[in-house]
Amino acid sequence: MSQSKPPIQTNYLLFSDVHLGADLVQHARPWTVSRLREVLRVDRQLSGMLDHYREQSDPDRPWTLIIAGDLVDFMGMSIAPREGTELETPLNDEEHQHGLGSACDHAGHKMRAVAERHDLVFRKLAQFVAEGHALVLIRGNHDVDFYWETARTAFVSALLERAGDALVDDDARAAFAARVDFRHWFYYVENLLYVEHGHQYDETCAYPNLLSPVSPYDRRRIGYSFSDILMRYVVRPTRGMGVSGHDGKTMTHYLRMAFAMGLGGALRLGHRYGRAVLAMVRAWREHLSERGRVLRAEHERQLAELGERVRLSADKLRALAALSATPVTRGFFPIMRSVFLDLAAAITGSALLITVLLATGLVSAAYLAPLTVLLAGGIFVWMKSSKVIDQCAALRTGARRVAEVLPARFVVMGHTHAPVMEAIAQGVTYVNLGGWAVDDLDAEHDAAPASCTHLVIRQKDGVPHAELRSWCSERGPSVLLEARSSNAPTSESGVHTRPTNSPDERAA
């Protein structure tokens, strides 16, 4: 990973969860063409925001633009290789059905496809970097493919191609590339800023080995998380399921969806769901294998090397890593719970119990009816309350624990698409950046608009001043919430930060 540092005297611009390429799904969802117009609108909004801050930059404090994960939606894409393309990693059965996968060369093809589709955004990013500002990309769960050097090289090449006349010679191109930095885990400025995507606190999206997220049995490919498997096997091929996929779904949601699809659609959904569960069980067994143990040892080795590079003790990094949620795919029963098969088993078992008691007469009819009502009521309450995880609460808790390990005024994450700015400890503010992604539900569904939120941190009179803003092309940026140091006037949000020290930037 790159160790290039942005200038110490810098202002910060942060956003997250753009999901470029989430519209490239025609291999599995040919009906989503109707959403392309909405995707173009978001591209224009984001490009307008980049232009605004480029034009409003401080010449003494160039921007460090930090994109806190999921800029590119490698995981949500479903595209076939272009005709005539020769792949170093041949498609397996799953990739023939769902599109290019997570192999090294597949990631490069996907990256180039995204740059072509979202040319406007890439041109504006190139212009931003060409004018001397730094760009930091933190890896999220949807762009975990940035683990591969091919994906990172393809991204930088896409920017260089669009920088045009701004780069007059090889030295200028090298300086440009040096200002584009990839972080596999977090970005940290001591006593000021800690940024990561946040998916590691979400058990459905966390990876067992964050620094080495490859499959134990096929190290040419990323090892899919619970959420990745559902995305590829169920969400993308199913009409009516959008970007949010399985998040927040209960068994009731799936039953309603299956009922609305009719018998044929319900059977197809059940088949996809069953194949996804089998893939999760395989992932669980792989991590229990000897190859899984070897991969965990490799992750520990990389963790120690990272500590030496970023001048953080191995104990600190292990403490940070220990805050991650245990991935669903690390246990058989968590998998069953997360796909509601425990609930299905309870329903089936209750039905069999009632049938046996009724057939054998072991229980009087006077007791059978109340027992049936009691079981049905319990199952109904369980069904209504059964939920995989509250992502927002999980990230907020994770941010609070991060601040206990590494001192920072601002702990910033993305992932949930829900913008937040709130005090989580004395002198510590948690910010969730919200998102820019538009759901790709079918045309007959209403898509929730993207929040288009971003964070701006500027030094004012030696004090870091942070504002969580929303962008609108017609009106420009508007302040939603703000945070100031504890010796500054209190903002309406009531959020404070501690006085500043000289920041020491560290990266992972």
C-alpha positions in Angstrom: 0.0 0.0 0.0 1.1 3.5 -0.7 2.8 5.5 2.1 2.6 8.9 0.3 1.6 11.6 2.7 -0.7 14.6 2.0 0.6 17.9 3.2 0.5 18.5 6.9 -1.2 21.8 6.3 -4.3 20.5 4.7 -8.1 20.7 4.7 -10.2 17.6 4.5 -13.2 16.8 2.3 -14.8 13.4 2.9 -17.6 11.4 1.4 -18.5 7.8 1.0 -20.7 5.1 -0.7 -21.1 6.3 -4.2 -21.3 2.8 -5.6 -20.2 3.6 -9.1 -20.9 0.6 -11.3 -23.9 -0.6 -9.3 -25.8 0.1 -12.5 -23.6 -2.3 -14.5 -25.9 -5.3 -13.7 -27.4 -6.2 -17.1 -25.9 -9.7 -17.0 -28.3 -10.6 -14.2 -30.8 -7.7 -14.3 -31.5 -6.6 -17.9 -34.6 -4.7 -16.8 -32.6 -2.0 -14.9 -31.8 0.1 -17.9 -34.6 2.4 -16.8 -32.5 3.5 -13.8 -29.6 4.8 -15.9 -31.0 8.3 -16.1 -31.1 8.6 -12.3 -27.6 7.3 -12.0 -26.4 10.0 -14.5 -28.2 12.6 -12.3 -26.1 11.5 -9.3 -22.9 11.6 -11.4 -23.7 15.2 -12.2 -24.4 16.1 -8.6 -21.1 14.6 -7.4 -19.1 16.2 -10.3 -20.7 19.6 -9.4 -19.6 19.2 -5.8 -16.0 18.3 -6.8 -15.9 21.4 -9.0 -17.2 23.6 -6.2 -14.6 22.6 -3.6 -11.8 22.6 -6.2 -12.7 26.2 -7.0 -13.1 27.1 -3.3 -9.8 25.6 -2.2 -7.4 27.4 0.1 -4.0 27.8 -1.7 -2.2 27.4 1.6 -4.1 24.3 2.6 -4.9 22.1 -0.4 -7.6 19.5 0.0 -7.1 15.9 1.1 -10.1 14.2 -0.5 -10.9 11.0 1.5 -13.4 8.6 0.0 -14.3 6.3 2.9 -15.1 3.2 1.0 -17.5 1.8 -1.6 -16.6 4.4 -4.3 -16.7 1.5 -6.8 -19.3 -1.3 -6.5 -17.2 -4.3 -7.7 -19.5 -6.6 -5.6 -22.8 -5.2 -6.9 -21.8 -5.4 -10.6 -23.0 -8.2 -12.8 -21.2 -8.0 -16.1 -19.9 -10.6 -18.6 -16.4 -10.3 -20.0 -16.3 -8.4 -23.3 -16.4 -10.4 -26.4 -12.9 -11.5 -27.3 -11.5 -10.9 -23.8 -9.0 -13.5 -22.7 -9.2 -14.1 -18.9 -6.2 -15.3 -16.9 -8.7 -16.7 -14.4 -11.4 -18.6 -16.2 -15.0 -18.1 -15.1 -16.2 -20.7 -12.7 -19.8 -22.0 -12.6 -21.0 -19.2 -10.3 -19.4 -16.5 -12.4 -20.9 -17.9 -15.6 -24.3 -17.3 -14.0 -23.7 -14.1 -12.1 -20.9 -12.3 -14.1 -17.3 -11.5 -13.5 -16.1 -12.4 -10.0 -13.5 -11.2 -7.6 -10.3 -12.6 -9.2 -7.4 -10.2 -9.8 -7.9 -9.9 -13.6 -11.7 -9.8 -13.3 -11.3 -6.8 -11.0 -9.3 -5.0 -13.6 -11.9 -5.5 -16.3 -14.6 -4.3 -13.9 -12.6 -1.2 -13.0 -12.2 -0.2 -16.6 -15.9 -0.7 -17.3 -16.8 1.6 -14.4 -14.5 4.3 -15.6 -16.1 4.2 -19.0 -19.7 4.3 -17.7 -19.0 7.0 -15.2 -16.6 9.1 -17.3 -17.8 12.4 -16.0 -16.9 11.5 -12.4 -13.5 10.2 -13.3 -12.8 13.4 -15.3 -13.7 15.6 -12.3 -11.6 13.4 -10.0 -8.6 13.7 -12.4 -9.0 17.5 -12.5 -9.2 17.6 -8.8 -5.9 15.7 -8.3 -4.2 17.4 -11.2 -4.6 20.8 -9.4 -2.4 19.5 -6.6 -5.0 18.0 -4.2 -4.6 14.5 -2.6 -7.0 11.7 -3.1 -7.3 8.9 -0.5 -9.4 5.8 -1.2 -10.3 3.6 1.8 -11.4 0.1 0.9 -15.0 -0.8 1.7 -16.9 -4.0 1.5 -18.2 -3.3 -2.0 -14.8 -2.3 -3.4 -12.8 -4.9 -1.5 -11.4 -5.7 -5.0 -9.0 -2.8 -4.5 -7.0 -5.4 -2.6 -5.7 -6.3 -6.0 -3.0 -4.2 -7.6 -4.7 -4.6 -11.0 -7.8 -2.8 -9.7 -5.7 0.0 -8.2 -3.6 0.4 -11.3 -6.7 0.5 -13.5 -8.2 3.2 -11.3 -5.1 5.4 -11.5 -4.7 4.8 -15.2 -8.3 5.9 -15.7 -7.6 9.2 -14.0 -4.3 9.7 -15.9 -6.1 9.2 -19.2 -8.6 11.9 -18.3 -6.1 14.4 -16.8 -5.2 15.5 -20.4 -2.9 18.5 -20.9 -2.5 19.0 -17.2 0.2 16.4 -17.2 3.0 17.7 -19.5 5.7 15.1 -18.8 6.5 11.9 -17.0 7.5 13.7 -13.8 4.1 15.4 -13.7 2.4 12.0 -14.2 4.4 10.4 -11.5 3.6 13.3 -9.1 -0.1 12.9 -10.0 -0.1 9.2 -9.3 1.7 9.8 -6.0 -1.2 11.9 -4.8 -3.6 9.0 -5.2 -3.4 6.8 -2.2 -5.2 3.5 -1.3 -5.8 2.4 2.2 -6.7 -1.2 3.0 -8.1 -0.4 6.4 -8.0 3.1 7.9 -6.7 6.6 7.6 -5.4 8.2 10.8 -4.2 11.6 11.7 -3.1 11.5 15.4 -5.4 13.5 17.7 -7.5 14.7 14.8 -9.1 12.2 12.5 -9.7 8.5 12.1 -11.5 7.2 9.0 -12.6 3.7 8.0 -15.5 2.3 6.0 -17.1 0.6 9.0 -18.2 -2.7 7.5 -16.0 -4.6 9.9 -18.5 -3.8 12.7 -21.3 -5.3 10.6 -21.3 -9.1 11.0 -23.0 -9.6 7.7 -20.3 -7.6 5.8 -17.2 -8.2 7.8 -14.3 -10.3 6.4 -12.4 -12.8 8.7 -9.0 -11.6 7.5 -9.3 -7.9 6.8 -5.7 -7.4 5.4 -5.8 -10.7 3.4 -9.5 -11.2 2.3 -8.8 -14.0 -0.2 -10.6 -17.3 -0.2 -8.7 -20.1 1.7 -9.3 -22.6 -1.1 -8.8 -20.3 -4.1 -6.4 -17.4 -3.3 -6.9 -16.1 -6.8 -10.3 -14.8 -5.6 -11.7 -12.7 -2.7 -13.5 -14.8 -0.1 -17.1 -13.6 -0.2 -18.8 -12.4 3.0 -22.4 -13.3 4.0 -23.6 -10.1 2.3 -21.5 -10.7 -0.8 -23.0 -14.1 -1.3 -26.5 -12.8 -0.9 -25.8 -9.9 -3.3 -24.6 -12.2 -6.1 -26.9 -15.2 -5.6 -30.1 -13.6 -4.5 -30.2 -9.8 -4.7 -28.9 -9.1 -8.2 -31.0 -11.8 -10.0 -34.2 -11.0 -8.2 -36.6 -8.3 -9.4 -37.7 -5.9 -6.7 -34.5 -6.2 -4.6 -32.2 -3.1 -4.7 -28.9 -1.9 -3.3 -29.9 -2.5 0.3 -30.5 -6.2 -0.5 -30.9 -8.3 2.7 -30.2 -5.4 5.1 -33.0 -5.0 7.6 -35.1 -7.7 6.0 -37.1 -10.1 8.2 -38.7 -13.5 7.2 -42.0 -11.6 6.7 -40.4 -9.5 3.9 -39.3 -12.6 2.0 -42.7 -14.3 2.5 -44.4 -11.3 1.1 -42.0 -11.1 -1.8 -42.4 -14.8 -2.6 -46.2 -14.4 -2.5 -46.2 -11.4 -4.8 -44.0 -13.3 -7.3 -46.5 -16.2 -7.8 -45.6 -19.8 -7.7 -42.9 -19.8 -10.4 -41.2 -16.7 -9.0 -41.3 -18.0 -5.5 -39.7 -21.3 -6.5 -37.0 -19.5 -8.3 -36.4 -17.2 -5.3 -36.2 -20.3 -3.1 -33.7 -22.0 -5.4 -31.4 -18.9 -5.3 -31.8 -18.6 -1.6 -30.9 -22.3 -1.1 -27.8 -22.0 -3.3 -26.7 -19.0 -1.3 -27.0 -20.8 2.0 -24.9 -23.7 0.6 -22.3 -21.2 -0.5 -22.2 -19.7 3.0 -21.8 -23.1 4.6 -18.9 -23.9 2.2 -17.3 -20.6 3.3 -17.7 -21.6 6.9 -16.1 -25.0 6.3 -13.2 -23.4 4.4 -12.3 -21.1 7.3 -12.2 -24.1 9.6 -9.8 -25.9 7.3 -6.0 -26.0 7.5 -5.9 -23.5 4.6 -8.0 -21.2 6.7 -5.6 -21.4 9.6 -2.7 -20.6 7.2 -4.6 -17.5 5.9 -5.2 -16.3 9.5 -1.5 -16.6 10.2 -0.8 -14.6 7.0 -3.2 -11.9 8.3 -1.3 -11.7 11.6 2.0 -11.4 9.7 0.7 -8.5 7.7 -0.7 -6.9 10.8 2.7 -6.9 12.4 4.3 -5.4 9.2 1.6 -2.7 9.1 2.4 -1.7 12.7 6.0 -1.1 11.7 5.1 1.0 8.7 2.6 3.2 10.3 4.4 3.6 13.7 1.6 2.0 15.7 2.3 -0.9 18.1 1.2 -4.4 17.2 -0.9 -4.3 20.4 -2.7 -1.2 19.2 -3.5 -2.7 15.8 -4.6 -6.0 17.4 -6.9 -4.0 19.7 -8.4 -2.3 16.7 -8.8 -5.5 14.8 -10.4 -7.1 17.8 -13.2 -4.6 17.6 -14.5 -6.1 14.4 -17.7 -8.2 14.5 -17.4 -11.9 14.1 -18.5 -12.6 10.5 -21.7 -14.5 10.0 -19.8 -17.0 7.9 -17.5 -18.0 10.8 -20.3 -20.1 12.4 -23.0 -22.6 11.2 -25.7 -21.3 13.6 -25.1 -17.6 12.9 -25.6 -18.5 9.2 -28.9 -20.3 10.0 -30.0 -17.4 12.2 -29.2 -14.7 9.6 -31.1 -16.5 6.8 -34.0 -17.2 9.1 -33.7 -21.0 8.8 -33.7 -21.2 12.6 -37.2 -19.6 12.5 -38.2 -21.9 9.7 -37.1 -24.9 11.8 -39.1 -23.6 14.7 -42.3 -23.3 12.6 -41.8 -26.7 11.1 -41.1 -28.3 14.6 -44.1 -26.6 16.1 -46.3 -27.8 13.3 -45.0 -31.4 13.7 -45.5 -31.2 17.5 -49.1 -30.1 17.1 -49.8 -32.8 14.5 -48.3 -35.5 16.7 -50.2 -34.4 19.8 -53.4 -34.2 17.8 -53.0 -37.6 16.2 -51.9 -39.4 19.3 -54.2 -37.7 21.8 -51.4 -37.4 24.3 -52.7 -33.9 25.2 -56.3 -33.1 25.9 -58.0 -31.0 23.3 -58.7 -28.4 26.0 -54.9 -27.8 26.3 -54.1 -28.3 22.6 -55.8 -25.1 21.5 -54.0 -22.8 24.0 -50.7 -24.5 23.2 -51.2 -23.9 19.5 -52.1 -20.2 20.1 -49.0 -19.8 22.4 -46.7 -21.4 19.8 -48.2 -19.4 17.0 -47.9 -16.1 19.0 -44.3 -16.8 19.9 -43.4 -17.5 16.3 -45.2 -14.4 15.1 -43.3 -12.2 17.6 -40.0 -13.9 16.6 -40.8 -13.4 12.9 -41.6 -9.7 13.3 -38.6 -8.9 15.5 -36.0 -11.2 13.8 -33.4 -8.9 12.2 -29.8 -9.5 11.1 -28.2 -6.5 12.6 -28.8 -2.8 13.4 -25.9 -1.4 11.3 -26.2 2.1 12.6 -25.9 1.1 16.2 -23.1 -1.3 15.5 -21.0 1.4 13.8 -21.7 3.9 16.5 -20.5 1.4 19.1 -17.5 0.6 17.0 -16.6 4.3 16.7 -16.8 4.8 20.4 -14.4 1.8 21.0 -12.0 3.1 18.3 -11.7 6.4 20.1 -10.6 4.5 23.2 -7.7 2.9 21.3 -6.6 5.8 19.1 -7.0 9.5 20.2 -9.1 11.3 17.5 -11.5 14.3 17.6 -13.4 12.9 14.7 -14.2 9.2 14.1 -15.6 8.9 10.6 -17.3 6.0 8.8 -19.7 5.3 6.0 -21.4 2.0 5.1 -24.9 2.7 6.5 -25.9 5.4 4.0 -27.4 7.2 7.0 -25.7 10.6 7.7 -24.9 11.2 11.4 -22.9 13.7 13.5 -23.0 13.2 17.2 -20.8 13.3 20.3 -19.8 9.8 21.5 -17.4 10.8 24.2 -15.8 13.8 25.8 -14.2 15.7 22.9 -14.9 13.0 20.3 -17.4 13.3 17.5 -18.7 10.4 15.4 -19.6 11.2 11.8 -21.3 8.9 9.4 -20.9 10.3 5.9 -24.2 9.0 4.5 -24.1 8.2 0.8 -24.6 9.0 -2.8 -25.9 5.7 -4.1 -29.4 5.5 -5.7 -31.2 2.3 -5.3 -31.7 0.3 -8.5 -35.2 -1.0 -7.8 -37.5 -1.5 -10.8 -39.1 1.5 -12.4 -42.4 0.8 -10.7 -40.8 1.3 -7.3 -39.9 4.7 -5.8 -36.2 5.0 -5.0 -35.2 6.9 -1.9 -33.0 9.9 -3.0 -29.3 9.8 -2.1 -28.4 12.0 0.9 -25.4 13.5 -1.1 -23.8 14.3 2.2 -20.1 15.0 2.9 -17.8 16.3 5.6 -15.6 19.4 5.5 -12.9 19.9 8.1 -11.0 23.2 7.9 -8.6 24.9 10.3 -10.0 28.2 11.6 -7.7 30.2 13.9 -5.7 27.0 14.6 -8.9 25.1 15.5 -10.4 22.2 13.4 -13.9 23.1 12.4 -16.1 20.3 10.9 -19.4 20.6 9.1 -21.5 17.8 7.8 -23.0 19.2 4.6 -25.5 18.2 1.9 -25.0 19.0 -1.7 -27.5 20.2 -4.3 -26.4 21.3 -7.7 -28.9 24.2 -7.8 -28.2 25.5 -4.3 -24.7 24.3 -3.6 -23.7 23.0 -0.1 -25.9 23.4 2.9 -24.8 22.7 6.5 -26.7 20.0 8.3 -24.6 19.8 11.5 -21.3 21.2 12.7 -18.7 20.5 15.3 -16.2 22.9 16.9 -13.5 22.7 19.6 -14.7 22.8 23.1 -13.3 26.3 23.6 -15.4 27.6 20.7 -19.0 28.6 20.8 -21.4 25.7 20.9 -23.1 24.9 17.6 -26.8 24.2 17.4 -26.0 20.5 17.2 -24.3 20.6 20.5 -21.3 18.7 19.1 -17.8 19.6 20.4 -14.2 18.6 19.6 -11.0 18.9 21.5 -8.3 21.6 20.9 -5.9 20.7 18.1 -2.3 19.5 18.2 0.1 19.0 15.3 -1.4 16.1 13.4 0.7 13.1 12.6 -0.8 11.2 9.6 -0.7 7.5 9.6 -2.3 5.1 7.2 -3.3 1.5 6.8 
